[in-house]
Amino acid sequence: MAIYLQVDQLTKSFGADVLFTDLTFGIAEGEKIGLVAKNGTGKSTLLNILAGVDTPDSGSVIYRNDLRVGYLPQWPVFPDAQSVMDTCLSGHDKQSEAVRAYEHALASGDSQATTIAIQAMDNAGAWDYEDRFKQILTMLKIDDYERPIGQLSGGQIKRVALAKILINEPQMLILDEPTNHLDIDMIEWLENYLKRSHMTLLMVTHDRYFLDNICNKILELDQQRIYAYEGNYNYYLRRRAERLEAASAAAERARNLLRTELDWMRRQPQARAHKAQYRIDAFYDLKERAQAPAAERDVRLDVAATYIGNKIFTAHDVCKRFGDKVILDHLNYTFARYEKLGIVGDNGVGKSTFIKLLQGLLAPDSGHFDLGETLRFGYYSQEGIALRDEQRVIDAARDIAEVIHFDDRHSYTASQFLNQFLFTARDQQKPIAKLSGGERRRLYLATVLMRKPNFLILDEPTNDLDIQTLAVLEDYLAHFKGCVIVVSHDRYFMDRTVDHTWVFLGQGVIKDFPGNYSEYRAWRLAHEQAATAQARAAKPQSPAPRTSRDYSNRLSYKEKKELEALTAELERLGSEKAELDTLFASGATITDAAERAQRYQQVNQRIDELEMRWLELSEKEA
């Protein structure tokens, strides 16, 4: 296999904080690699260096010549006023420029500009590129090409960024948290797309199903070093446990031997100069090995919930809409003590709105929630909390409480509590501006639990948290003596934490499914297959399914304009072909016969190409 990327002795630090030293690894053609590490250890920084966005302190990053590389950052940023189409086609190559001009001409309705744009598309050979552009956008559920970026949600911007990369068919993809802000259907589409694709892949993600189903290799960044594991994520977990166990046993043996050597080093200090130098050198090497590996530290969530009564909340005919968009339609529900509810649904159907209504952060249009007197909400929102960049970590915690009393046996100072969330005494003195995205989310989780809630509401809690912290949070929720509502697109997290699932289907329709997400997904798939089989049995003579180019059920405004332009162009080419047919059949001497024959071939080929698209659009119109 060809080597696509070689990294040699890469080192990066920020001031006194060393992220990694002398990293060396390679990525071969066809490998699909997941990069895992704890928050704050340099995952995103490493990807930025590989993508050329950041520079290392030392070392080299060498790509194969002419390799097409696509990079999706964790937080894609585009100009607010720029349209979706211009963002996706922002390249300066001839094909991007031709398709951009063609789409603008169609949108304007100017037939003359459209004719010129069609000729430019011919000259650039951009028709396949334009077809791929529309196909990718349709698969990513992007249908308004002219919408400004500033009007899009975080999930929509992420999809536009993905489209921009995939349209150019890179040979290697570098993805930083590609599933963040995507709904579950979109995550599953991307997962299947990457599994089928021949693209080489390096990605950072907290989505364990995503890692397990796609990756054939895992790189772990741990204690400033890189470890490689051939296999998927589950295989990595087993091998990592073996590595840590072996390292721990080796360190214990070294510590036992160190005690003997230390006694030897201490004897007769006045004669130390005469001791064997090789044994002195071996002592210091042994001392270093006895200190490794550092003890594994994970977030500790052993904080108890405060007492919660039998009455939780009851929803009485709760209604909420925004214009024509219905969020809740006469919702009636009684929430049980210790209930753990998961909520899923497409972006924009009202999941976050529901939990804001429950807490009184928004008012319903009609109806009301009847809340129990003992409820104490702990709300972990997508937006997070407003943290001042110049404020120290410890001060953000002390703003909530200097001392947290959970019960007669459990009391923590703010500093002790932060230590449970892996903020060392040194980390607590850092300004918040120096925290990574994951560290900020970990601090936010700490501030939520400091308030001793008995009803946890977690809105997309998995975004930016590392896998180790998520595993601890899952265990905590499994034993939490309180109520839980989780809104998440992380299928693994939902499967481990909820008892039943609300599926927001849109327009106020909510399906209550008695199981976790994977169980709901299996039920839905079986239901869809049964419905399809029943429909086929009822209509055995139904027409064949549309071709893969049938992207929607009806023509958009742009497609109507495109159909009009295609009709005009086909008429023009048909007339030209008829003239050439008449000329060739006349028997007259043709001085430029070779050029005319070549042109006749070009016209025929172009008619064939345009007729395929014209037939496709005509079928949709019908």
Secondary structure, DSSP 8 states (H G I E B T S, - for coil): --EEEEEEEEEEEETTEEEEEEEEEEEETT-EEEEE--TTSSHHHHHHHHTTSS--SEEEEEE-TT--EEEE-SS----TTSBHHHHHT---SHHHHHHHHHHHHHHHT-HHHHHHHHHHHHHHT-HHHHHHHHHHHHHTT---TT-BGGGS-HHHHHHHHHHHHHHT--SEEEEESTTTT--HHHHHHHHHHHHH---EEEEE-S-HHHHHHH-SEEEEEETTEEEEEES-HHHHHHHHHHHHHHHHHHHHHHHHHHHHHHHHHHS-GGGGGGS-HHHHHHHHHHHHHHT-S----------------S--EEEEEEEEEETTEEEEEEEEEEE-TT-EEEEEE-TTSSHHHHHHHHTTSS--SEEEEEE-TT--EEEE-SS-----TTSBHHHHHHTT-SEEE-SSS-EEEHHHHHHHTT--HHHHTSBGGGS-HHHHHHHHHHHHHTT--SEEEEESTTTT--HHHHHHHHHHHHT-SSEEEEE-S-HHHHHHH-SEEEEEEETTEEEEESS-HHHHHHHHHHHHHHHHHHHHHH-TT------TT--SSS--HHHHHHHHHHHHHHHHHHHHHHHHHHHHHS----TTHHHHHHHHHHHHHHHHHHHHHHHHHHHHH-
